[in-house]
Amino acid sequence: MSAFAYARRAMSAPATLRIPSTDAELEARWDLPSQVQAVFVMCHPHPQHGGTMSHPLLHKVTKQLVAGGCGVLRFNFRGVGSSSGEWGDGHAEVDDVGAAVAEARRSHPSLPLGVGGWSFGAAASLIWQGRQGDASPWVGIAPPVASSLSQSLPDPTDLASAPRLFVLGDRDQFVTESELSDYAESVGGEFELFKGSDHFFYFREQALAETISAFLGRVLRAD
């Protein structure tokens, strides 16, 4: 049994905060159980296409993680919600990921940490890992391997070895099963395919949340 995957703990009131990034200040919130055993930084979908930290899918995943003892830091990329700054063409947003991770580590320096996100947020967080050589556990919900809307995923040789989970619906409108499964294999990651799901995982939100929670419960260990 993992350190936290099957625990049930009361959720404390969310704590809102502002996180300084390069040329921006990010709106963010912590969702925390009463006993925090690990933390996860959650990155939202594309800022130019309606993505925010408040999307119901991210809320569902957050709720499941918190129920299992994992604190979740969500934030709005620059220019979204009350975050200051402007769209950085997908490049400055990678700095935003780094700012959020730094805040999570500052707030909970002794706890294991994971990072990831959905779609654009998954890509931005993995690009950040490649840039930093970061080996934290990572979860990507339907990350675009190559897209005109975001930077391509890092070359596998640019990524440090780390536990990674790639999740995709077999009816995804933007990412194909073959390209993402091949990429996951190239970086030594796990690949989970949801039959009958598209990019938004309608009616499968809880199953997705449980899959992510189980993975993080397995790979994030308190000292």
One Martini backbone bead per residue (centre of mass of N, CA, C, O) as a GRO file, in nm:
protein
  223
    1MET     BB    1   0.098   0.034   0.020
    2SER     BB    2   0.082   0.348   0.010
    3ALA     BB    3   0.126   0.642   0.176
    4PHE     BB    4  -0.185   0.776   0.052
    5ALA     BB    5  -0.406   0.645  -0.146
    6TYR     BB    6  -0.617   0.523   0.104
    7ALA     BB    7  -0.677   0.769   0.240
    8ARG     BB    8  -0.884   0.973   0.476
    9ARG     BB    9  -0.907   1.329   0.465
   10ALA     BB   10  -0.948   1.629   0.563
   11MET     BB   11  -1.027   1.935   0.420
   12SER     BB   12  -0.906   2.226   0.398
   13ALA     BB   13  -0.908   2.535   0.343
   14PRO     BB   14  -0.835   2.719   0.094
   15ALA     BB   15  -0.526   2.871  -0.016
   16THR     BB   16  -0.452   3.183  -0.114
   17LEU     BB   17  -0.220   3.319  -0.368
   18ARG     BB   18   0.094   3.470  -0.468
   19ILE     BB   19   0.315   3.424  -0.753
   20PRO     BB   20   0.623   3.483  -0.855
   21SER     BB   21   0.729   3.574  -1.178
   22THR     BB   22   0.817   3.645  -1.485
   23ASP     BB   23   0.647   3.928  -1.540
   24ALA     BB   24   0.463   3.804  -1.295
   25GLU     BB   25   0.152   3.722  -1.115
   26LEU     BB   26   0.012   3.441  -0.954
   27GLU     BB   27  -0.267   3.273  -0.927
   28ALA     BB   28  -0.341   3.076  -0.627
   29ARG     BB   29  -0.391   2.734  -0.476
   30TRP     BB   30  -0.454   2.548  -0.189
   31ASP     BB   31  -0.507   2.194  -0.134
   32LEU     BB   32  -0.558   2.047   0.193
   33PRO     BB   33  -0.495   1.830   0.414
   34SER     BB   34  -0.450   1.774   0.746
   35GLN     BB   35  -0.234   1.557   0.627
   36VAL     BB   36   0.065   1.603   0.470
   37GLN     BB   37   0.258   1.376   0.243
   38ALA     BB   38   0.225   1.544  -0.027
   39VAL     BB   39   0.292   1.709  -0.348
   40PHE     BB   40   0.112   1.893  -0.620
   41VAL     BB   41   0.154   2.033  -0.943
   42MET     BB   42  -0.103   2.203  -1.130
   43CYS     BB   43  -0.167   2.227  -1.486
   44HIS     BB   44  -0.333   2.393  -1.720
   45PRO     BB   45  -0.470   2.460  -1.992
   46HIS     BB   46  -0.501   2.663  -2.245
   47PRO     BB   47  -0.509   3.009  -2.218
   48GLN     BB   48  -0.641   3.058  -2.526
   49HIS     BB   49  -0.879   2.806  -2.454
   50GLY     BB   50  -1.005   2.828  -2.141
   51GLY     BB   51  -0.787   2.778  -1.941
   52THR     BB   52  -0.801   2.672  -1.592
   53MET     BB   53  -0.777   2.591  -1.251
   54SER     BB   54  -1.119   2.550  -1.241
   55HIS     BB   55  -1.160   2.304  -1.377
   56PRO     BB   56  -1.343   2.023  -1.316
   57LEU     BB   57  -1.121   1.812  -1.366
   58LEU     BB   58  -0.913   1.934  -1.166
   59HIS     BB   59  -1.095   1.919  -0.924
   60LYS     BB   60  -1.127   1.613  -0.917
   61VAL     BB   61  -0.831   1.543  -0.883
   62THR     BB   62  -0.780   1.707  -0.631
   63LYS     BB   63  -0.983   1.568  -0.445
   64GLN     BB   64  -0.849   1.288  -0.458
   65LEU     BB   65  -0.571   1.365  -0.351
   66VAL     BB   66  -0.660   1.486  -0.082
   67ALA     BB   67  -0.800   1.227   0.024
   68GLY     BB   68  -0.489   1.090   0.013
   69GLY     BB   69  -0.275   1.331   0.130
   70CYS     BB   70  -0.249   1.543  -0.113
   71GLY     BB   71  -0.126   1.831  -0.199
   72VAL     BB   72  -0.254   2.112  -0.404
   73LEU     BB   73  -0.119   2.318  -0.664
   74ARG     BB   74  -0.280   2.584  -0.814
   75PHE     BB   75  -0.270   2.779  -1.129
   76ASN     BB   76  -0.247   3.071  -1.317
   77PHE     BB   77  -0.155   3.173  -1.586
   78ARG     BB   78  -0.062   3.423  -1.746
   79GLY     BB   79  -0.358   3.616  -1.801
   80VAL     BB   80  -0.525   3.449  -1.593
   81GLY     BB   81  -0.752   3.583  -1.439
   82SER     BB   82  -0.552   3.737  -1.177
   83SER     BB   83  -0.318   3.713  -1.349
   84SER     BB   84  -0.055   3.854  -1.455
   85GLY     BB   85   0.016   3.943  -1.759
   86GLU     BB   86   0.113   3.773  -2.067
   87TRP     BB   87   0.119   3.598  -2.323
   88GLY     BB   88   0.420   3.377  -2.402
   89ASP     BB   89   0.395   3.153  -2.632
   90GLY     BB   90   0.477   2.909  -2.414
   91HIS     BB   91   0.746   3.012  -2.266
   92ALA     BB   92   0.679   3.175  -2.003
   93GLU     BB   93   0.504   2.941  -1.882
   94VAL     BB   94   0.744   2.774  -1.785
   95ASP     BB   95   0.814   2.972  -1.558
   96ASP     BB   96   0.552   2.927  -1.401
   97VAL     BB   97   0.608   2.644  -1.319
   98GLY     BB   98   0.866   2.706  -1.158
   99ALA     BB   99   0.728   2.894  -0.953
  100ALA     BB  100   0.535   2.681  -0.835
  101VAL     BB  101   0.746   2.476  -0.744
  102ALA     BB  102   0.897   2.666  -0.554
  103GLU     BB  103   0.654   2.710  -0.366
  104ALA     BB  104   0.611   2.416  -0.284
  105ARG     BB  105   0.896   2.379  -0.160
  106ARG     BB  106   0.877   2.609   0.045
  107SER     BB  107   0.617   2.502   0.198
  108HIS     BB  108   0.732   2.172   0.154
  109PRO     BB  109   1.048   2.069   0.199
  110SER     BB  110   0.998   1.753   0.323
  111LEU     BB  111   0.831   1.676   0.070
  112PRO     BB  112   0.711   1.513  -0.174
  113LEU     BB  113   0.713   1.580  -0.538
  114GLY     BB  114   0.486   1.674  -0.797
  115VAL     BB  115   0.413   1.701  -1.158
  116GLY     BB  116   0.161   1.856  -1.382
  117GLY     BB  117  -0.110   1.796  -1.634
  118TRP     BB  118  -0.317   1.942  -1.892
  119SER     BB  119  -0.204   1.942  -2.185
  120PHE     BB  120  -0.046   2.219  -2.189
  121GLY     BB  121   0.039   2.171  -1.890
  122ALA     BB  122   0.192   1.911  -1.946
  123ALA     BB  123   0.397   2.025  -2.144
  124ALA     BB  124   0.517   2.255  -1.971
  125SER     BB  125   0.616   2.069  -1.737
  126LEU     BB  126   0.807   1.892  -1.913
  127ILE     BB  127   0.980   2.118  -2.021
  128TRP     BB  128   1.080   2.205  -1.746
  129GLN     BB  129   1.223   1.941  -1.678
  130GLY     BB  130   1.423   1.956  -1.914
  131ARG     BB  131   1.554   2.227  -1.835
  132GLN     BB  132   1.625   2.127  -1.518
  133GLY     BB  133   1.653   1.815  -1.460
  134ASP     BB  134   1.395   1.696  -1.345
  135ALA     BB  135   1.287   1.405  -1.114
  136SER     BB  136   0.998   1.428  -1.077
  137PRO     BB  137   0.708   1.326  -1.063
  138TRP     BB  138   0.481   1.266  -1.348
  139VAL     BB  139   0.173   1.405  -1.503
  140GLY     BB  140  -0.008   1.338  -1.819
  141ILE     BB  141  -0.288   1.485  -1.974
  142ALA     BB  142  -0.294   1.488  -2.293
  143PRO     BB  143  -0.024   1.549  -2.438
  144PRO     BB  144   0.123   1.721  -2.684
  145VAL     BB  145   0.376   1.632  -2.884
  146ALA     BB  146   0.270   1.806  -3.141
  147SER     BB  147   0.203   2.166  -3.176
  148SER     BB  148   0.078   2.484  -3.271
  149LEU     BB  149  -0.007   2.563  -2.954
  150SER     BB  150   0.276   2.435  -2.869
  151GLN     BB  151   0.527   2.295  -2.751
  152SER     BB  152   0.717   2.047  -2.778
  153LEU     BB  153   0.825   1.783  -2.660
  154PRO     BB  154   1.087   1.663  -2.534
  155ASP     BB  155   1.362   1.524  -2.571
  156PRO     BB  156   1.444   1.237  -2.420
  157THR     BB  157   1.751   1.328  -2.362
  158ASP     BB  158   1.643   1.584  -2.174
  159LEU     BB  159   1.550   1.371  -1.963
  160ALA     BB  160   1.517   1.272  -1.665
  161SER     BB  161   1.483   1.021  -1.467
  162ALA     BB  162   1.130   0.927  -1.412
  163PRO     BB  163   0.827   0.910  -1.297
  164ARG     BB  164   0.573   0.844  -1.556
  165LEU     BB  165   0.241   0.958  -1.667
  166PHE     BB  166   0.030   0.867  -1.943
  167VAL     BB  167  -0.286   1.006  -2.052
  168LEU     BB  168  -0.552   0.864  -2.270
  169GLY     BB  169  -0.787   0.892  -2.512
  170ASP     BB  170  -0.904   0.711  -2.795
  171ARG     BB  171  -1.073   1.004  -2.880
  172ASP     BB  172  -0.875   1.208  -2.929
  173GLN     BB  173  -0.851   1.522  -3.109
  174PHE     BB  174  -0.506   1.583  -3.071
  175VAL     BB  175  -0.413   1.283  -2.988
  176THR     BB  176  -0.235   0.999  -3.046
  177GLU     BB  177  -0.170   0.691  -2.942
  178SER     BB  178   0.100   0.633  -3.087
  179GLU     BB  179   0.262   0.892  -3.016
  180LEU     BB  180   0.235   0.872  -2.702
  181SER     BB  181   0.329   0.582  -2.651
  182ASP     BB  182   0.606   0.620  -2.781
  183TYR     BB  183   0.701   0.844  -2.598
  184ALA     BB  184   0.672   0.701  -2.328
  185GLU     BB  185   0.874   0.479  -2.395
  186SER     BB  186   1.124   0.671  -2.452
  187VAL     BB  187   1.101   0.769  -2.121
  188GLY     BB  188   0.990   0.534  -1.929
  189GLY     BB  189   0.682   0.540  -1.929
  190GLU     BB  190   0.355   0.537  -1.857
  191PHE     BB  191   0.049   0.396  -2.014
  192GLU     BB  192  -0.294   0.522  -2.033
  193LEU     BB  193  -0.600   0.394  -2.166
  194PHE     BB  194  -0.918   0.540  -2.252
  195LYS     BB  195  -1.200   0.407  -2.334
  196GLY     BB  196  -1.416   0.641  -2.494
  197SER     BB  197  -1.224   0.889  -2.471
  198ASP     BB  198  -1.142   1.212  -2.473
  199HIS     BB  199  -0.986   1.511  -2.397
  200PHE     BB  200  -1.220   1.548  -2.143
  201PHE     BB  201  -1.340   1.295  -1.987
  202TYR     BB  202  -1.629   1.236  -2.002
  203PHE     BB  203  -1.752   1.046  -1.733
  204ARG     BB  204  -1.419   0.990  -1.635
  205GLU     BB  205  -1.307   1.160  -1.397
  206GLN     BB  206  -1.285   0.959  -1.160
  207ALA     BB  207  -1.105   0.749  -1.295
  208LEU     BB  208  -0.876   0.941  -1.348
  209ALA     BB  209  -0.823   1.027  -1.056
  210GLU     BB  210  -0.757   0.739  -0.954
  211THR     BB  211  -0.515   0.685  -1.136
  212ILE     BB  212  -0.339   0.920  -1.035
  213SER     BB  213  -0.343   0.854  -0.733
  214ALA     BB  214  -0.214   0.575  -0.754
  215PHE     BB  215   0.051   0.661  -0.878
  216LEU     BB  216   0.140   0.871  -0.663
  217GLY     BB  217   0.119   0.672  -0.422
  218ARG     BB  218   0.361   0.495  -0.538
  219VAL     BB  219   0.596   0.736  -0.601
  220LEU     BB  220   0.522   0.886  -0.337
  221ARG     BB  221   0.744   0.931  -0.059
  222ALA     BB  222   0.789   0.943   0.257
  223ASP     BB  223   1.059   0.964   0.481
   0.00000   0.00000   0.00000
